[in-house]
Each structure stands twice: as structure tokens, then as C-alpha cells.
């Protein structure tokens, strides 16, 4: 049985490592007959959450008129959600964090989802940087822990990109294999 897979990439770079890993994941998932969509946040307008709780009082409708409702509907309709981010200053991008905050309007409906994380970073994911890079991973994990019955399935880390092209990185093949294993 195929699944609906939504990949959300938060990189703003035109030709970037995060997108290349997302494309590998997508390729693998599509080869296994899954329905896959890639949403790039760089093309979307996402306002910051005001914390006004209006959405909680009116059935989940935010006061903003931006692209979040469309993205959130895609998230609600998906079986699998991939959150992809370059690591900036050992954290996720502001765009992805802003989207995560805006899911507040319907986060309790984001139940029973499988989550995968894709991260790309210049530093190697080993000491002395490992604990620092875990900051970004824990930001994503914190979000998933707030969702009813959501499951973190796997993490793909394209690390050491300052020294190694992403196509030569072990994460490149791993992204494809993990995507292909979704069924």
C-alpha cells in the first residue's frame, strides 16, 4: 500500500545540499509507488505566530492570510512528513521553525504521522561538533513529541559538506534508500 509523503525543505539556496538530499529521498519513495510532494518554503509566505490563540477559539483558522493553511492541509493529508533543513548556527532554519510554530492552529490533528528529518551541515557530525549539531535535531524532535502518536522514523545527516560534496556523502545514498523503503 502506497503512502502520501510530504517533503518540506526549508533551504533558501537555489542549488543546495538540502534540496539534493530531498530529491534523493523523493526519488526512492516514488520508485516504491508512493505519492510524493516536495514543498520548498523559499517559495512560500509564512508569517510569525502571534500567540494570540485566535486559532484555538475558532476551529483552527489563523488571523493571517498566507501560505500556511495550504501547507498545513498537505501535512494533515500526508502519512509521512519529511522535515528538511540546512543547519545554521547549530539550529534549524528560521523558516522551518516559523512553520512549526504556525502548526499550533491544528497540531493536535497531526496525529499518527511518520516523520523523517533531513539535515545538511558544513561541520562533521562527530566530536567536537556532534553535541552542537544535536541542537538542530532536538528542535525537530521537540516538535514531533508534541504531536499525538507521531513517530520519528529516521534521520539523514549530510554532514561535513565544507569538505565533501553531498553526492559523495554517505547521506546521499541513505536518503534514496530510506525513501525507497517507505511502504
C-alpha positions as CSV (number, residue, x, y, z in Angstrom):
1,X,0.0,0.0,0.0
2,X,1.5,3.3,-1.0
3,X,1.7,6.3,1.3
4,X,1.4,10.1,0.8
5,X,4.7,11.6,1.5
6,X,5.3,15.3,2.0
7,X,8.8,16.7,2.0
8,X,9.2,20.2,3.4
9,X,12.5,21.8,2.5
10,X,13.5,25.0,4.3
11,X,16.6,25.9,2.4
12,X,16.7,29.2,0.6
13,X,19.7,28.3,-1.5
14,X,19.0,27.7,-5.3
15,X,21.4,24.9,-5.7
16,X,21.9,23.3,-2.3
17,X,22.7,20.2,-0.4
18,X,19.4,20.0,1.5
19,X,17.4,20.0,-1.8
20,X,19.7,17.3,-3.3
21,X,19.0,15.1,-0.3
22,X,15.3,15.8,-0.6
23,X,15.4,14.9,-4.3
24,X,17.1,11.6,-3.5
25,X,14.5,10.8,-0.8
26,X,11.7,11.7,-3.2
27,X,13.2,9.5,-6.0
28,X,13.4,6.5,-3.7
29,X,9.9,7.0,-2.4
30,X,8.4,7.4,-5.9
31,X,10.1,4.3,-7.1
32,X,8.3,2.4,-4.4
33,X,5.0,3.8,-5.8
34,X,4.4,6.4,-3.0
35,X,2.7,9.7,-3.8
36,X,5.4,12.3,-3.1
37,X,5.3,16.1,-3.0
38,X,8.1,18.5,-2.3
39,X,7.3,21.9,-0.8
40,X,10.0,24.4,-0.7
41,X,9.5,27.1,1.9
42,X,11.6,29.6,-0.1
43,X,8.6,30.0,-2.4
44,X,6.1,30.5,0.4
45,X,4.9,33.3,2.6
46,X,4.9,32.3,6.2
47,X,4.2,34.9,8.9
48,X,5.2,34.5,12.5
49,X,2.8,33.1,15.1
50,X,1.3,35.9,17.2
51,X,0.5,33.6,20.1
52,X,-3.0,35.2,20.2
53,X,-4.8,31.9,20.4
54,X,-7.5,33.0,17.9
55,X,-7.0,29.8,16.0
56,X,-7.7,27.8,19.2
57,X,-11.0,29.6,19.7
58,X,-12.3,29.4,16.1
59,X,-11.6,25.9,14.9
60,X,-8.0,26.3,13.7
61,X,-8.2,29.4,11.4
62,X,-5.3,31.8,11.8
63,X,-5.7,35.5,11.6
64,X,-3.0,35.6,8.9
65,X,-3.8,35.1,5.2
66,X,-0.6,33.5,4.0
67,X,0.6,30.1,2.6
68,X,0.4,28.2,5.9
69,X,-3.1,26.8,5.6
70,X,-2.2,25.2,2.3
71,X,0.9,23.6,3.7
72,X,-0.8,22.5,6.9
73,X,-3.6,20.9,4.8
74,X,-0.9,18.9,3.0
75,X,0.6,17.9,6.3
76,X,-2.7,16.7,7.6
77,X,-3.3,14.8,4.4
78,X,0.1,13.0,4.5
79,X,1.1,9.8,6.1
80,X,4.8,10.7,6.1
81,X,6.3,14.1,6.7
82,X,9.9,14.9,5.9
83,X,11.3,18.0,7.6
84,X,14.5,19.1,5.8
85,X,16.8,21.9,6.8
86,X,20.3,23.2,6.5
87,X,21.9,23.7,9.8
88,X,22.6,27.4,10.5
89,X,24.5,28.2,13.8
90,X,23.7,24.7,15.0
91,X,19.9,25.1,14.6
92,X,17.2,24.7,12.1
93,X,16.3,27.5,9.7
94,X,14.0,30.3,10.9
95,X,11.6,29.5,8.1
96,X,11.1,25.9,9.3
97,X,10.8,27.0,12.9
98,X,8.2,29.6,11.9
99,X,6.2,26.9,10.0
100,X,6.4,24.6,13.1
101,X,5.1,27.4,15.3
102,X,2.2,28.0,12.9
103,X,1.1,24.4,13.1
104,X,-0.3,25.3,16.5
105,X,-3.7,26.0,14.9
106,X,-4.1,22.3,14.2
107,X,-1.2,20.4,15.8
108,X,-3.5,18.1,17.7
109,X,-4.8,16.8,14.3
110,X,-1.3,16.0,13.1
111,X,-1.7,12.6,14.6
112,X,-0.3,9.2,13.6
113,X,2.3,10.7,11.2
114,X,5.7,9.2,10.4
115,X,8.5,11.8,10.5
116,X,11.9,11.8,8.8
117,X,14.5,14.5,9.3
118,X,17.0,15.6,6.7
119,X,19.8,17.9,7.8
120,X,22.8,19.3,5.9
121,X,25.7,21.0,7.6
122,X,29.2,22.1,6.9
123,X,30.6,20.6,10.1
124,X,31.2,16.9,10.6
125,X,28.7,15.0,12.7
126,X,31.3,13.8,15.1
127,X,33.2,15.3,18.1
128,X,33.7,18.1,18.8
129,X,30.6,19.1,16.7
130,X,28.2,16.2,17.4
131,X,26.6,17.7,20.6
132,X,26.3,21.0,18.8
133,X,24.5,19.5,15.8
134,X,22.2,17.6,18.2
135,X,20.7,21.1,19.0
136,X,19.1,21.1,15.5
137,X,17.9,17.5,15.7
138,X,16.4,18.1,19.1
139,X,14.4,21.1,17.7
140,X,12.8,18.8,15.3
141,X,12.3,16.1,17.9
142,X,10.6,18.6,20.2
143,X,8.0,19.3,17.6
144,X,7.3,15.7,16.9
145,X,7.0,14.9,20.6
146,X,4.1,17.4,20.8
147,X,2.1,15.5,18.2
148,X,-0.3,12.7,19.1
149,X,1.1,9.3,18.3
150,X,3.7,10.8,15.8
151,X,6.7,8.6,15.3
152,X,10.3,9.7,14.4
153,X,11.4,7.1,11.8
154,X,14.9,8.1,10.8
155,X,17.4,11.0,10.4
156,X,19.6,11.7,7.4
157,X,22.5,14.0,8.1
158,X,24.6,15.3,5.1
159,X,27.5,16.5,7.2
160,X,30.9,17.8,6.5
161,X,29.8,19.5,3.3
162,X,32.6,22.0,3.6
163,X,35.0,19.2,2.8
164,X,32.9,16.7,0.9
165,X,30.4,17.2,-2.0
166,X,26.9,16.0,-1.0
167,X,26.8,13.5,-3.9
168,X,29.9,11.8,-2.4
169,X,28.5,11.9,1.2
170,X,27.0,8.7,2.7
171,X,23.8,10.6,3.3
172,X,23.1,10.9,-0.4
173,X,22.7,7.2,-0.9
174,X,21.0,6.9,2.5
175,X,18.3,9.4,1.5
176,X,17.5,7.3,-1.5
177,X,17.4,4.0,0.4
178,X,15.2,5.4,3.2
179,X,12.8,6.9,0.7
180,X,12.6,3.6,-1.2
181,X,11.9,1.7,2.0
182,X,8.7,3.6,2.6
183,X,5.6,1.5,2.0
